[in-house]
Amino acid sequence: MAYVIGIAVVGVIVYVLYARLIKLRNGALEALSSIDVQLKKRHDLVPNILKIAQKFMDHEEAVLTKVTQMRSISASDYDKNNPEEVAQHLEANKQLQSAMMNLFAVAENYPELKSQETMVRAQETFEEVEGHISAARRFYNSSTTDLKNAVEIFPSSFIANVLSIKAMPYFEMAEVEKKPIDASDYLS
């Protein structure tokens, strides 16, 4: 009788750990999906910004081409259950963000573009979308931390290994965001 109760207790513990791992993995995938929604907004906004900028920035073809290339790469499909593909997708989006920041920096050299109302609105909308991406990134990274802890800490690590549940990569900020801001760039 004690043997049956022992097996039942172990079975319940295994099930609870299994259910927790699945819940955490699904939470991380949900958070990743919310990032994708915000990234889609950014991807939809980029062509409009490029059209506006292209009217004024004839000599900046390399900058415009880089943004177009990064948008194309970051918009490609990926397997959300494959941590390596998720990491590549997140990296491509960091590169797009960097290219867009470069575009806005170069746009500062074109007074007629800076004063163009549609460009100002597009830039404000882009910054708003970036704020939403930042919030989604925080939620995703929090969910990823919870999943990573469960996947790495025994006894749930054993069940995660059996089920091939792996930790998701973090969505870290781009290198350009980590650099200190030089106020002299903005004072002219």
C-alpha positions as CSV (number, residue, x, y, z in Angstrom):
1,M,0.0,0.0,0.0
2,A,2.8,2.4,0.9
3,Y,4.4,1.5,-2.4
4,V,1.3,2.6,-4.4
5,I,1.0,5.8,-2.4
6,G,4.7,6.5,-3.1
7,I,4.3,6.0,-6.8
8,A,1.2,8.2,-6.8
9,V,3.0,11.0,-5.0
10,V,6.0,10.8,-7.4
11,G,3.5,10.8,-10.3
12,V,1.8,13.9,-9.0
13,I,5.1,15.7,-8.6
14,V,6.2,14.8,-12.1
15,Y,2.9,16.0,-13.5
16,V,3.1,19.3,-11.6
17,L,6.6,19.9,-12.8
18,Y,5.6,18.9,-16.4
19,A,2.6,21.3,-16.3
20,R,4.8,24.1,-14.9
21,L,7.4,23.7,-17.7
22,I,4.7,23.7,-20.4
23,K,3.1,26.8,-18.9
24,L,6.4,28.6,-18.7
25,R,7.3,27.6,-22.3
26,N,4.0,28.8,-23.6
27,G,4.3,32.0,-21.6
28,A,7.7,32.7,-23.3
29,L,6.2,31.9,-26.7
30,E,3.3,34.2,-26.0
31,A,5.8,37.0,-25.0
32,L,7.7,36.3,-28.2
33,S,4.5,36.7,-30.2
34,S,3.8,40.0,-28.6
35,I,7.3,41.2,-29.7
36,D,6.5,39.9,-33.2
37,V,3.3,42.1,-33.3
38,Q,5.4,45.2,-32.4
39,L,8.1,44.3,-34.9
40,K,5.4,43.9,-37.6
41,K,4.3,47.5,-36.8
42,R,7.9,48.6,-37.2
43,H,8.3,46.7,-40.5
44,D,5.1,48.3,-41.9
45,L,6.3,51.7,-40.9
46,V,9.8,51.4,-42.5
47,P,8.8,51.6,-46.1
48,N,6.8,54.8,-45.5
49,I,9.8,56.4,-43.8
50,L,12.1,55.3,-46.6
51,K,9.7,56.8,-49.2
52,I,9.7,60.2,-47.4
53,A,13.4,60.2,-46.9
54,Q,14.2,59.1,-50.4
55,K,12.7,62.3,-51.8
56,F,15.4,64.3,-49.9
57,M,18.3,62.0,-49.5
58,D,19.4,61.3,-53.1
59,H,23.1,61.0,-52.0
60,E,22.4,58.5,-49.2
61,E,21.7,55.4,-51.2
62,A,23.8,53.2,-49.0
63,V,21.9,54.1,-45.9
64,L,18.5,53.5,-47.5
65,T,19.7,50.2,-49.0
66,K,21.0,49.0,-45.6
67,V,17.6,49.7,-44.0
68,T,15.8,47.9,-46.8
69,Q,18.1,44.9,-46.5
70,M,17.8,44.7,-42.8
71,R,14.0,45.0,-43.0
72,S,13.9,42.1,-45.5
73,I,16.1,39.9,-43.3
74,S,14.3,40.6,-40.1
75,A,10.9,40.0,-41.7
76,S,11.7,36.4,-42.7
77,D,9.9,33.5,-41.0
78,Y,11.5,31.5,-38.2
79,D,10.7,28.5,-36.0
80,K,9.7,29.9,-32.6
81,N,10.5,26.5,-30.9
82,N,14.1,26.6,-32.1
83,P,16.2,28.8,-29.8
84,E,18.9,29.3,-32.5
85,E,16.4,30.6,-35.0
86,V,14.8,32.8,-32.4
87,A,18.2,34.3,-31.6
88,Q,18.9,34.9,-35.3
89,H,15.5,36.6,-35.7
90,L,16.1,38.9,-32.6
91,E,19.6,39.7,-33.9
92,A,18.2,40.7,-37.3
93,N,15.7,43.0,-35.7
94,K,18.5,44.6,-33.6
95,Q,20.3,45.3,-36.9
96,L,17.2,46.8,-38.4
97,Q,16.8,49.1,-35.4
98,S,20.5,50.1,-35.7
99,A,20.0,50.9,-39.4
100,M,17.0,53.0,-38.7
101,M,18.8,54.9,-36.0
102,N,21.6,55.6,-38.6
103,L,19.0,56.7,-41.1
104,F,17.5,59.2,-38.6
105,A,21.0,60.4,-37.7
106,V,21.8,61.0,-41.4
107,A,18.5,62.7,-41.9
108,E,19.6,65.4,-39.4
109,N,21.9,66.6,-42.2
110,Y,18.9,67.5,-44.4
111,P,17.1,70.5,-42.9
112,E,14.2,70.3,-45.4
113,L,13.7,66.6,-44.4
114,K,13.9,67.4,-40.7
115,S,11.2,70.1,-41.1
116,Q,9.0,67.9,-43.3
117,E,5.8,67.3,-41.3
118,T,5.2,63.8,-42.6
119,M,8.8,62.8,-41.7
120,V,8.4,64.3,-38.2
121,R,5.2,62.3,-37.7
122,A,6.8,59.1,-39.1
123,Q,9.8,59.5,-36.7
124,E,7.5,60.1,-33.7
125,T,5.4,57.0,-34.7
126,F,8.7,55.0,-35.0
127,E,9.8,56.1,-31.6
128,E,6.4,55.1,-30.2
129,V,6.7,51.7,-31.8
130,E,10.2,51.3,-30.4
131,G,8.7,52.1,-26.9
132,H,6.2,49.3,-27.4
133,I,9.0,46.9,-28.6
134,S,10.9,47.8,-25.4
135,A,8.0,46.9,-23.2
136,A,7.4,43.7,-25.1
137,R,11.1,42.9,-24.8
138,R,11.0,43.3,-21.0
139,F,8.0,41.0,-20.8
140,Y,9.6,38.4,-23.1
141,N,12.9,38.5,-21.1
142,S,11.0,38.1,-17.9
143,S,9.2,35.0,-19.3
144,T,12.5,33.7,-20.7
145,T,14.1,34.0,-17.3
146,D,11.3,32.0,-15.6
147,L,11.6,29.3,-18.3
148,K,15.4,29.3,-18.1
149,N,15.3,28.9,-14.3
150,A,12.9,26.0,-14.6
151,V,14.9,24.3,-17.4
152,E,18.1,24.6,-15.4
153,I,17.1,23.8,-11.8
154,F,16.6,20.2,-10.7
155,P,14.2,18.4,-10.6
156,S,12.3,20.2,-13.4
157,S,15.6,20.2,-15.5
158,F,15.3,16.4,-15.7
159,I,11.8,16.6,-17.1
160,A,12.7,19.5,-19.4
161,N,15.6,17.4,-20.8
162,V,13.3,14.4,-21.4
163,L,10.8,16.6,-23.2
164,S,13.5,18.6,-25.1
165,I,12.3,21.9,-23.6
166,K,15.1,24.4,-24.0
167,A,15.6,27.9,-22.7
168,M,14.8,30.7,-25.1
169,P,17.4,33.4,-25.9
170,Y,17.2,36.8,-24.3
171,F,16.2,39.8,-26.5
172,E,19.0,42.2,-25.6
173,M,19.5,45.7,-26.7
174,A,21.5,46.6,-29.7
175,E,25.1,47.8,-29.3
176,V,24.1,51.2,-30.5
177,E,21.7,51.6,-27.6
178,K,24.4,50.8,-25.1
179,K,26.7,53.6,-26.2
180,P,26.7,56.8,-24.2
181,I,24.9,59.7,-25.7
182,D,27.0,62.7,-26.7
183,A,24.9,65.8,-26.1
184,S,27.1,67.8,-28.5
185,D,25.5,65.8,-31.3
186,Y,22.2,67.4,-30.6
187,L,23.4,70.9,-29.8
188,S,24.0,72.8,-33.0
